[in-house]
Amino acid sequence: MRLSPETIRRFRRFRQLRRGWWSFLALAALSVLALLGELLVSQRALVVRHGGHWYFPSYGAQISGRTFGLGYDYETNYRELQQKFRSAGGADFVLMPPVPFGPNEIDVPAGATPTRAPSLAERHYLGTDTIGRDILARLFYGFRISLVVSLSFLAGTYLLGIALGCAMGWFGGWFDLLMQRVIEAWSNLPFILIVMIISAVLRPTVPVLVTVFIAFSWMGMTYYMRSGAFREKAREYVAAAEVIGAGPWRIIFRHILPNLLSTVITFVPFTIAGAIELLTALDFLGFGIPPPTPSWGELLRQGTQNLNAPWIVCSAFGALVLVLLLVSFVGEAVREAFDPKKFTYYQ
């Protein structure tokens, strides 16, 4: 799909809006870091050299402690192995990630309480939660889950909304009337009640939640695309495409949709922010992703129930505010760059 010159100019205007552009780069950097999570936040070592052999446990299979002479068959405790190699000296070594804890790993030293304040010495930079798990690790992997959910939600919602909305605007007639009645009926179903029932009957995994989110959120986009397709099909370029023999779906996706791209792009940041807020709210209420999967909502619930450990709620709330603020700045810049009233010139 080739972008029109006007759309290219709008993208250039977006780059000139510095706050939105730098927020976009910050979100892109955070997304890349989330994809490389095991290299930054993990209880597995990045590199182990032992007995002249090299091991790379981060993305490989579990390696038992007996392989390194620790005397047990379950997965190696690489922090313990690192201390052993340092004490023994020699050429063997262990290189750990900057945050050497997993999101579900419980780290409670003998005589210590599970909930511990941030500590550089223990390398729990944001402290631990109520059962001894590293908060930074859970925030990091919780962000990756939120990113996967929001992007999957965006793709599914827009795929359904754009396809059905354009079809309603193009074909009109009985199909348009039927789909409008279906959308009106479907929109009246109680979303929270449906989620509560699914949470009680099924295990609400990420694919299940994404499917439910999409099933109850695609209707809004159809109205924008319906009105846009209805307006565009009266243009002369559509008549010209029909004259040369182009079919309806080719006209919709090759000619009409590129001219509606500004409407679609304007809603993207706010759709992502809405998905993150929705997932966090459901996790906070206990109807979202079940434990021990890391999530921001679950950390917020822990923090509000344990106000004597303020680092829990402050960390989760701060991460949520930061991401939503960046997304809002991007959305504001996109809306300003694609605003036809602000950048329209008459000749």
Secondary structure, DSSP 8 states (H G I E B T S, - for coil): ----HHHHHHHHHHHH-HHHHHHHHHHHHHHHHHHTHHHHB-SS-SEEEETTEEE-GGGS---BGGGGT-S-SSB--HHHHHHHHHHH-SS-EEE--SB---TT-B---TT--SS---BTTTTBTT-B-TTSBBHHHHHHHHHHHHHHHHHHHHHHHHHHHHHHHHHHHHH-HHHHHHHHHHHHHHHTS-HHHHHHHHHHHS---HHHHHHHHHHTTSHHHHHHHHHHHHHHTTSHHHHHHHHTT--HHHHIIIIIHHHTHHHHHHHHHHHHHHHHHHHHHHHHHT-SS-TTS--HHHHHHHHHH-TTSHHHHHHHHHHHHHHHHHHHHHHHHHHHHT-TTTS----
